[in-house]
Structures are given as structure tokens and as C-alpha cells.
Amino acid sequence: MNQLNIFAIRAILGAAFAVLLSRFFYPQANIVYVIALGIFLVGMAYVMEYFRSKKSS
């Protein structure tokens, strides 16, 4: 899989989990906070991938 496909999958899953988590824990949350949570989740996926690849090298 190329990098664009991986990003698309992470972005879709990040958005889905952001909506799910925010509606479950904070039903009154503003859409801006949901978007920020989605960006945070995708960013953390890349950070974890960086540390995992750094550790195995």
C-alpha cells in the first residue's frame, strides 16, 4: 500500500473514532472539538508508527 492509501484509511478511522468517542463521552461537544480530536488521533497514529519503526531499526 502506498502512503496515500494509508493516510486515507487513518483519516477515515480517525474521523469515525473521533465522532464515536466525542458523542459517547461529550454529547454536547462542538464540531470543532470533534475535528481536533480526529486530527489528534491521526497524528498519534503517525507518532506511534515513528517510534515503532525507530525501535525495530
PyMOL Python script that loads the backbone (N, CA, C, O; Angstrom):
from pymol import cmd

cmd.read_pdbstr("""\
ATOM      1  N   MET A   1       0.842  -1.180   0.000  1.00  0.00           N
ATOM      2  CA  MET A   1       0.000   0.000   0.000  1.00  0.00           C
ATOM      3  C   MET A   1       0.890   1.247   0.000  1.00  0.00           C
ATOM      4  O   MET A   1       1.908   1.307   0.690  1.00  0.00           O
ATOM      5  N   ASN A   2       0.486   2.213  -0.775  1.00  0.00           N
ATOM      6  CA  ASN A   2       1.272   3.440  -0.782  1.00  0.00           C
ATOM      7  C   ASN A   2       0.840   4.362   0.356  1.00  0.00           C
ATOM      8  O   ASN A   2      -0.151   4.102   1.040  1.00  0.00           O
ATOM      9  N   GLN A   3       1.585   5.424   0.545  1.00  0.00           N
ATOM     10  CA  GLN A   3       1.370   6.321   1.684  1.00  0.00           C
ATOM     11  C   GLN A   3       0.017   7.019   1.637  1.00  0.00           C
ATOM     12  O   GLN A   3      -0.570   7.289   2.685  1.00  0.00           O
ATOM     13  N   LEU A   4      -0.491   7.319   0.438  1.00  0.00           N
ATOM     14  CA  LEU A   4      -1.779   7.991   0.322  1.00  0.00           C
ATOM     15  C   LEU A   4      -2.919   7.088   0.793  1.00  0.00           C
ATOM     16  O   LEU A   4      -3.846   7.556   1.454  1.00  0.00           O
ATOM     17  N   ASN A   5      -2.856   5.811   0.460  1.00  0.00           N
ATOM     18  CA  ASN A   5      -3.877   4.865   0.925  1.00  0.00           C
ATOM     19  C   ASN A   5      -3.850   4.726   2.445  1.00  0.00           C
ATOM     20  O   ASN A   5      -4.898   4.686   3.091  1.00  0.00           O
ATOM     21  N   ILE A   6      -2.662   4.653   3.003  1.00  0.00           N
ATOM     22  CA  ILE A   6      -2.523   4.528   4.456  1.00  0.00           C
ATOM     23  C   ILE A   6      -3.071   5.767   5.138  1.00  0.00           C
ATOM     24  O   ILE A   6      -3.764   5.661   6.149  1.00  0.00           O
ATOM     25  N   PHE A   7      -2.766   6.957   4.591  1.00  0.00           N
ATOM     26  CA  PHE A   7      -3.295   8.184   5.165  1.00  0.00           C
ATOM     27  C   PHE A   7      -4.817   8.228   5.082  1.00  0.00           C
ATOM     28  O   PHE A   7      -5.479   8.645   6.032  1.00  0.00           O
ATOM     29  N   ALA A   8      -5.373   7.800   3.951  1.00  0.00           N
ATOM     30  CA  ALA A   8      -6.830   7.813   3.784  1.00  0.00           C
ATOM     31  C   ALA A   8      -7.502   6.887   4.795  1.00  0.00           C
ATOM     32  O   ALA A   8      -8.514   7.251   5.393  1.00  0.00           O
ATOM     33  N   ILE A   9      -6.955   5.711   4.984  1.00  0.00           N
ATOM     34  CA  ILE A   9      -7.513   4.770   5.957  1.00  0.00           C
ATOM     35  C   ILE A   9      -7.423   5.342   7.363  1.00  0.00           C
ATOM     36  O   ILE A   9      -8.387   5.262   8.125  1.00  0.00           O
ATOM     37  N   ARG A  10      -6.277   5.919   7.720  1.00  0.00           N
ATOM     38  CA  ARG A  10      -6.118   6.505   9.049  1.00  0.00           C
ATOM     39  C   ARG A  10      -7.033   7.702   9.246  1.00  0.00           C
ATOM     40  O   ARG A  10      -7.577   7.890  10.334  1.00  0.00           O
ATOM     41  N   ALA A  11      -7.210   8.514   8.210  1.00  0.00           N
ATOM     42  CA  ALA A  11      -8.085   9.682   8.325  1.00  0.00           C
ATOM     43  C   ALA A  11      -9.542   9.265   8.506  1.00  0.00           C
ATOM     44  O   ALA A  11     -10.255   9.853   9.319  1.00  0.00           O
ATOM     45  N   ILE A  12      -9.986   8.269   7.765  1.00  0.00           N
ATOM     46  CA  ILE A  12     -11.368   7.790   7.883  1.00  0.00           C
ATOM     47  C   ILE A  12     -11.601   7.170   9.255  1.00  0.00           C
ATOM     48  O   ILE A  12     -12.600   7.462   9.911  1.00  0.00           O
ATOM     49  N   LEU A  13     -10.682   6.318   9.684  1.00  0.00           N
ATOM     50  CA  LEU A  13     -10.826   5.705  11.001  1.00  0.00           C
ATOM     51  C   LEU A  13     -10.698   6.736  12.117  1.00  0.00           C
ATOM     52  O   LEU A  13     -11.412   6.656  13.117  1.00  0.00           O
ATOM     53  N   GLY A  14      -9.803   7.696  11.956  1.00  0.00           N
ATOM     54  CA  GLY A  14      -9.654   8.758  12.951  1.00  0.00           C
ATOM     55  C   GLY A  14     -10.923   9.579  13.078  1.00  0.00           C
ATOM     56  O   GLY A  14     -11.342   9.913  14.186  1.00  0.00           O
ATOM     57  N   ALA A  15     -11.537   9.908  11.946  1.00  0.00           N
ATOM     58  CA  ALA A  15     -12.789  10.672  11.975  1.00  0.00           C
ATOM     59  C   ALA A  15     -13.912   9.854  12.614  1.00  0.00           C
ATOM     60  O   ALA A  15     -14.692  10.377  13.410  1.00  0.00           O
ATOM     61  N   ALA A  16     -13.989   8.589  12.268  1.00  0.00           N
ATOM     62  CA  ALA A  16     -15.047   7.741  12.820  1.00  0.00           C
ATOM     63  C   ALA A  16     -14.896   7.583  14.332  1.00  0.00           C
ATOM     64  O   ALA A  16     -15.874   7.706  15.070  1.00  0.00           O
ATOM     65  N   PHE A  17     -13.685   7.313  14.791  1.00  0.00           N
ATOM     66  CA  PHE A  17     -13.474   7.155  16.223  1.00  0.00           C
ATOM     67  C   PHE A  17     -13.633   8.476  16.969  1.00  0.00           C
ATOM     68  O   PHE A  17     -14.089   8.489  18.113  1.00  0.00           O
ATOM     69  N   ALA A  18     -13.261   9.586  16.333  1.00  0.00           N
ATOM     70  CA  ALA A  18     -13.439  10.887  16.972  1.00  0.00           C
ATOM     71  C   ALA A  18     -14.918  11.177  17.196  1.00  0.00           C
ATOM     72  O   ALA A  18     -15.303  11.655  18.263  1.00  0.00           O
ATOM     73  N   VAL A  19     -15.736  10.894  16.210  1.00  0.00           N
ATOM     74  CA  VAL A  19     -17.178  11.101  16.359  1.00  0.00           C
ATOM     75  C   VAL A  19     -17.737  10.160  17.419  1.00  0.00           C
ATOM     76  O   VAL A  19     -18.517  10.574  18.276  1.00  0.00           O
ATOM     77  N   LEU A  20     -17.342   8.912  17.358  1.00  0.00           N
ATOM     78  CA  LEU A  20     -17.831   7.925  18.314  1.00  0.00           C
ATOM     79  C   LEU A  20     -17.447   8.296  19.744  1.00  0.00           C
ATOM     80  O   LEU A  20     -18.299   8.298  20.633  1.00  0.00           O
ATOM     81  N   LEU A  21     -16.181   8.607  19.971  1.00  0.00           N
ATOM     82  CA  LEU A  21     -15.719   8.941  21.318  1.00  0.00           C
ATOM     83  C   LEU A  21     -16.334  10.231  21.838  1.00  0.00           C
ATOM     84  O   LEU A  21     -16.738  10.320  22.998  1.00  0.00           O
ATOM     85  N   SER A  22     -16.400  11.229  20.964  1.00  0.00           N
ATOM     86  CA  SER A  22     -16.944  12.502  21.435  1.00  0.00           C
ATOM     87  C   SER A  22     -18.438  12.400  21.725  1.00  0.00           C
ATOM     88  O   SER A  22     -18.911  13.003  22.688  1.00  0.00           O
ATOM     89  N   ARG A  23     -19.178  11.669  20.937  1.00  0.00           N
ATOM     90  CA  ARG A  23     -20.612  11.522  21.188  1.00  0.00           C
ATOM     91  C   ARG A  23     -20.889  10.632  22.401  1.00  0.00           C
ATOM     92  O   ARG A  23     -21.907  10.790  23.075  1.00  0.00           O
ATOM     93  N   PHE A  24     -19.990   9.707  22.669  1.00  0.00           N
ATOM     94  CA  PHE A  24     -20.175   8.832  23.817  1.00  0.00           C
ATOM     95  C   PHE A  24     -19.857   9.551  25.124  1.00  0.00           C
ATOM     96  O   PHE A  24     -20.619   9.450  26.086  1.00  0.00           O
ATOM     97  N   PHE A  25     -18.722  10.288  25.171  1.00  0.00           N
ATOM     98  CA  PHE A  25     -18.289  10.924  26.400  1.00  0.00           C
ATOM     99  C   PHE A  25     -18.785  12.365  26.544  1.00  0.00           C
ATOM    100  O   PHE A  25     -19.085  12.804  27.654  1.00  0.00           O
ATOM    101  N   TYR A  26     -18.874  13.105  25.432  1.00  0.00           N
ATOM    102  CA  TYR A  26     -19.289  14.511  25.466  1.00  0.00           C
ATOM    103  C   TYR A  26     -20.334  14.760  24.379  1.00  0.00           C
ATOM    104  O   TYR A  26     -19.995  15.279  23.316  1.00  0.00           O
ATOM    105  N   PRO A  27     -21.579  14.405  24.619  1.00  0.00           N
ATOM    106  CA  PRO A  27     -22.604  14.539  23.570  1.00  0.00           C
ATOM    107  C   PRO A  27     -22.842  15.979  23.121  1.00  0.00           C
ATOM    108  O   PRO A  27     -23.304  16.196  22.001  1.00  0.00           O
ATOM    109  N   GLN A  28     -22.544  16.957  23.953  1.00  0.00           N
ATOM    110  CA  GLN A  28     -22.791  18.358  23.608  1.00  0.00           C
ATOM    111  C   GLN A  28     -21.567  19.019  22.967  1.00  0.00           C
ATOM    112  O   GLN A  28     -21.566  20.237  22.786  1.00  0.00           O
ATOM    113  N   ALA A  29     -20.547  18.270  22.626  1.00  0.00           N
ATOM    114  CA  ALA A  29     -19.299  18.839  22.116  1.00  0.00           C
ATOM    115  C   ALA A  29     -19.516  19.531  20.777  1.00  0.00           C
ATOM    116  O   ALA A  29     -20.305  19.090  19.941  1.00  0.00           O
ATOM    117  N   ASN A  30     -18.793  20.623  20.605  1.00  0.00           N
ATOM    118  CA  ASN A  30     -18.831  21.376  19.365  1.00  0.00           C
ATOM    119  C   ASN A  30     -18.103  20.593  18.267  1.00  0.00           C
ATOM    120  O   ASN A  30     -17.212  19.797  18.562  1.00  0.00           O
ATOM    121  N   ILE A  31     -18.477  20.814  17.013  1.00  0.00           N
ATOM    122  CA  ILE A  31     -17.881  20.084  15.894  1.00  0.00           C
ATOM    123  C   ILE A  31     -16.390  20.393  15.759  1.00  0.00           C
ATOM    124  O   ILE A  31     -15.629  19.558  15.270  1.00  0.00           O
ATOM    125  N   VAL A  32     -15.972  21.571  16.184  1.00  0.00           N
ATOM    126  CA  VAL A  32     -14.553  21.934  16.113  1.00  0.00           C
ATOM    127  C   VAL A  32     -13.729  21.010  17.008  1.00  0.00           C
ATOM    128  O   VAL A  32     -12.625  20.612  16.636  1.00  0.00           O
ATOM    129  N   TYR A  33     -14.250  20.671  18.175  1.00  0.00           N
ATOM    130  CA  TYR A  33     -13.542  19.772  19.081  1.00  0.00           C
ATOM    131  C   TYR A  33     -13.486  18.352  18.527  1.00  0.00           C
ATOM    132  O   TYR A  33     -12.505  17.639  18.737  1.00  0.00           O
ATOM    133  N   VAL A  34     -14.523  17.947  17.829  1.00  0.00           N
ATOM    134  CA  VAL A  34     -14.529  16.614  17.214  1.00  0.00           C
ATOM    135  C   VAL A  34     -13.483  16.550  16.108  1.00  0.00           C
ATOM    136  O   VAL A  34     -12.773  15.552  15.979  1.00  0.00           O
ATOM    137  N   ILE A  35     -13.385  17.608  15.312  1.00  0.00           N
ATOM    138  CA  ILE A  35     -12.375  17.652  14.251  1.00  0.00           C
ATOM    139  C   ILE A  35     -10.974  17.653  14.856  1.00  0.00           C
ATOM    140  O   ILE A  35     -10.079  16.969  14.358  1.00  0.00           O
ATOM    141  N   ALA A  36     -10.784  18.420  15.927  1.00  0.00           N
ATOM    142  CA  ALA A  36      -9.481  18.458  16.596  1.00  0.00           C
ATOM    143  C   ALA A  36      -9.117  17.086  17.163  1.00  0.00           C
ATOM    144  O   ALA A  36      -7.959  16.675  17.095  1.00  0.00           O
ATOM    145  N   LEU A  37     -10.085  16.389  17.714  1.00  0.00           N
ATOM    146  CA  LEU A  37      -9.835  15.045  18.229  1.00  0.00           C
ATOM    147  C   LEU A  37      -9.454  14.096  17.096  1.00  0.00           C
ATOM    148  O   LEU A  37      -8.565  13.262  17.269  1.00  0.00           O
ATOM    149  N   GLY A  38     -10.099  14.205  15.959  1.00  0.00           N
ATOM    150  CA  GLY A  38      -9.751  13.374  14.807  1.00  0.00           C
ATOM    151  C   GLY A  38      -8.338  13.640  14.323  1.00  0.00           C
ATOM    152  O   GLY A  38      -7.603  12.704  14.007  1.00  0.00           O
ATOM    153  N   ILE A  39      -7.948  14.911  14.261  1.00  0.00           N
ATOM    154  CA  ILE A  39      -6.588  15.262  13.859  1.00  0.00           C
ATOM    155  C   ILE A  39      -5.580  14.728  14.872  1.00  0.00           C
ATOM    156  O   ILE A  39      -4.515  14.236  14.499  1.00  0.00           O
ATOM    157  N   PHE A  40      -5.923  14.828  16.152  1.00  0.00           N
ATOM    158  CA  PHE A  40      -5.046  14.299  17.193  1.00  0.00           C
ATOM    159  C   PHE A  40      -4.879  12.782  17.052  1.00  0.00           C
ATOM    160  O   PHE A  40      -3.767  12.271  17.179  1.00  0.00           O
ATOM    161  N   LEU A  41      -5.955  12.070  16.793  1.00  0.00           N
ATOM    162  CA  LEU A  41      -5.873  10.615  16.671  1.00  0.00           C
ATOM    163  C   LEU A  41      -5.022  10.200  15.477  1.00  0.00           C
ATOM    164  O   LEU A  41      -4.219   9.272  15.581  1.00  0.00           O
ATOM    165  N   VAL A  42      -5.189  10.872  14.360  1.00  0.00           N
ATOM    166  CA  VAL A  42      -4.376  10.551  13.176  1.00  0.00           C
ATOM    167  C   VAL A  42      -2.914  10.895  13.440  1.00  0.00           C
ATOM    168  O   VAL A  42      -2.018  10.137  13.068  1.00  0.00           O
ATOM    169  N   GLY A  43      -2.675  12.021  14.075  1.00  0.00           N
ATOM    170  CA  GLY A  43      -1.310  12.400  14.410  1.00  0.00           C
ATOM    171  C   GLY A  43      -0.647  11.399  15.340  1.00  0.00           C
ATOM    172  O   GLY A  43       0.524  11.058  15.168  1.00  0.00           O
ATOM    173  N   MET A  44      -1.398  10.932  16.322  1.00  0.00           N
ATOM    174  CA  MET A  44      -0.832   9.940  17.247  1.00  0.00           C
ATOM    175  C   MET A  44      -0.541   8.619  16.541  1.00  0.00           C
ATOM    176  O   MET A  44       0.392   7.915  16.926  1.00  0.00           O
ATOM    177  N   ALA A  45      -1.314   8.268  15.522  1.00  0.00           N
ATOM    178  CA  ALA A  45      -1.022   7.063  14.754  1.00  0.00           C
ATOM    179  C   ALA A  45       0.330   7.188  14.061  1.00  0.00           C
ATOM    180  O   ALA A  45       1.101   6.228  14.015  1.00  0.00           O
ATOM    181  N   TYR A  46       0.617   8.371  13.521  1.00  0.00           N
ATOM    182  CA  TYR A  46       1.916   8.581  12.884  1.00  0.00           C
ATOM    183  C   TYR A  46       3.047   8.622  13.894  1.00  0.00           C
ATOM    184  O   TYR A  46       4.140   8.134  13.610  1.00  0.00           O
ATOM    185  N   VAL A  47       2.812   9.189  15.062  1.00  0.00           N
ATOM    186  CA  VAL A  47       3.840   9.214  16.103  1.00  0.00           C
ATOM    187  C   VAL A  47       4.159   7.796  16.561  1.00  0.00           C
ATOM    188  O   VAL A  47       5.327   7.445  16.729  1.00  0.00           O
ATOM    189  N   MET A  48       3.137   6.988  16.762  1.00  0.00           N
ATOM    190  CA  MET A  48       3.362   5.603  17.183  1.00  0.00           C
ATOM    191  C   MET A  48       4.094   4.806  16.104  1.00  0.00           C
ATOM    192  O   MET A  48       4.945   3.973  16.417  1.00  0.00           O
ATOM    193  N   GLU A  49       3.766   5.056  14.843  1.00  0.00           N
ATOM    194  CA  GLU A  49       4.473   4.376  13.760  1.00  0.00           C
ATOM    195  C   GLU A  49       5.945   4.784  13.740  1.00  0.00           C
ATOM    196  O   GLU A  49       6.816   3.949  13.495  1.00  0.00           O
ATOM    197  N   TYR A  50       6.224   6.052  13.995  1.00  0.00           N
ATOM    198  CA  TYR A  50       7.608   6.522  14.030  1.00  0.00           C
ATOM    199  C   TYR A  50       8.393   5.825  15.138  1.00  0.00           C
ATOM    200  O   TYR A  50       9.505   5.352  14.902  1.00  0.00           O
ATOM    201  N   PHE A  51       7.831   5.755  16.339  1.00  0.00           N
ATOM    202  CA  PHE A  51       8.538   5.114  17.438  1.00  0.00           C
ATOM    203  C   PHE A  51       8.686   3.605  17.214  1.00  0.00           C
ATOM    204  O   PHE A  51       9.695   3.013  17.598  1.00  0.00           O
ATOM    205  N   ARG A  52       7.691   2.996  16.600  1.00  0.00           N
ATOM    206  CA  ARG A  52       7.770   1.560  16.347  1.00  0.00           C
ATOM    207  C   ARG A  52       8.852   1.264  15.308  1.00  0.00           C
ATOM    208  O   ARG A  52       9.615   0.310  15.459  1.00  0.00           O
ATOM    209  N   SER A  53       8.917   2.078  14.255  1.00  0.00           N
ATOM    210  CA  SER A  53       9.938   1.837  13.221  1.00  0.00           C
ATOM    211  C   SER A  53      11.330   2.198  13.733  1.00  0.00           C
ATOM    212  O   SER A  53      12.309   1.568  13.333  1.00  0.00           O
ATOM    213  N   LYS A  54      11.439   3.184  14.597  1.00  0.00           N
ATOM    214  CA  LYS A  54      12.724   3.570  15.174  1.00  0.00           C
ATOM    215  C   LYS A  54      13.255   2.479  16.099  1.00  0.00           C
ATOM    216  O   LYS A  54      14.457   2.218  16.144  1.00  0.00           O
ATOM    217  N   LYS A  55      12.342   1.847  16.835  1.00  0.00           N
ATOM    218  CA  LYS A  55      12.718   0.791  17.773  1.00  0.00           C
ATOM    219  C   LYS A  55      13.207  -0.456  17.044  1.00  0.00           C
ATOM    220  O   LYS A  55      14.129  -1.118  17.522  1.00  0.00           O
ATOM    221  N   SER A  56      12.616  -0.792  15.905  1.00  0.00           N
ATOM    222  CA  SER A  56      12.975  -2.024  15.213  1.00  0.00           C
ATOM    223  C   SER A  56      14.233  -1.860  14.347  1.00  0.00           C
ATOM    224  O   SER A  56      14.806  -2.856  13.906  1.00  0.00           O
ATOM    225  N   SER A  57      14.665  -0.631  14.103  1.00  0.00           N
ATOM    226  CA  SER A  57      15.861  -0.406  13.273  1.00  0.00           C
ATOM    227  C   SER A  57      17.139  -0.684  14.018  1.00  0.00           C
ATOM    228  O   SER A  57      18.225  -0.541  13.455  1.00  0.00           O
TER     229      SER A  57
END
""", "prot")
cmd.dss("prot")
cmd.show_as("cartoon", "prot")
cmd.util.cbc("prot")
cmd.orient("prot")
